[in-house]
Amino acid sequence: DNTERNQINRELEKLVNQRTKEHNKLFNVSFDLLCIAGMDGYFKDLNPAWEKVMGYSLDELYSRPFNDFVHPDDINKTISEAADLEEGKVAVNFDNRYVTKKGDVIHLSWTAIPVLEEKRMYCIARDVTKQKKAEDKLRASESALEEAQQLSRLGSWIWEVEEDIVKWSKTLYEIMGWDPDKSPPPYEKTNEIYDEESWGQLSQSVEKAIELAEPYELDLNMVRADGKLIHTITRGRAVKDENGQIVKLHGTVQDITERKKAEKKILNYQKRLKDMTQQLTISEEKVRKQIAVDLHDHVGQMLSSSRMQMTRIIEAEENPEL
């Protein structure tokens, strides 16, 4: 019995050693930041990835409380998260920032499981700095786009054809005076936000876009939520999937109501200017004619007077006695 028991123990020990080697190998080669942290605030075990990411040696990381490496603005929330772990709560996707030895700020996303009887936390942290920078850049780009859309009164939209789901940008909600907490009307009810003539033009263009992938650009009148009619330029284009099937349409709506009003004012000014010019031309022609008549009469009078004087002079010379 003892021999069999010893054999079993040796097999178990061998299996444990094998598993330990495998775990250690995985621990050492992982690109993620693996660690065991004590509830006393210090790291207990770190894999080599920490040295590469943080720039500190493992001894330096062990020698100081882990909060010493946390970005000052994130210390309070890190302490709060650690307190939750000490109560047995699991941390999933907890984000904070660490400061490397060079002074660079990195973003880490944590998953941590506490083991209360050991007073330790088993953690995996992933460096998501590039992802965060990409997200920040995307947000900045979206913000710039949104600002540009607001300045130009240009909103965007997407229509997923099969599901009949319509999505509007923030600016399009503002253009239409629509409650942003409500979904835009599905395509089957889109006729409600256009006048009859405009809906006729749009529905024909949409059919061609779905059947032939023809883009369109139309001057249309839309009806806001408050009932006001606005003038727009509506553009649309088809989007195909990997099989060449049209799955959605997307495009823009630009509010040109103020431009239309300005164009109307300009046309009115141009008409008034043209009418005034015509009136001025007529008046000038009348003045010219009147001047010609007056000049003709004046010259005629002068010639007549001159003839009379000449006649008297001639008669005086012929009859001196007179």
Secondary structure, 3 states (H helix, E strand, C coil): CHHHHHHHHHHHHHHHHHHHHHHHHHHHHCCCEEEEEECCCEEEEECCHHHHHHCCCHHHHHHCEHHHHECHHHHHHHHHHHHHHHCCCCEEEEEEEEECCCCCEEEEEEEEEEECCCCEEEEEEEECHHHHHHHHHHHHHHHHHHHHHHHHCEEEEEEECCCCEEEECHHHHHHHCCCCCCCCCCHHHHHHHECHHHHHHHHHHHHHHHHHCCCEEEEEEEECCCCCEEEEEEEEEEEECCCCCEEEEEEEEEECHHHHHHHHHHHHHHHHHHHHHHHHHHHHHHHHHHHHHHHHHHHHHHHHHHHHHHHHHHHHHHCCCC
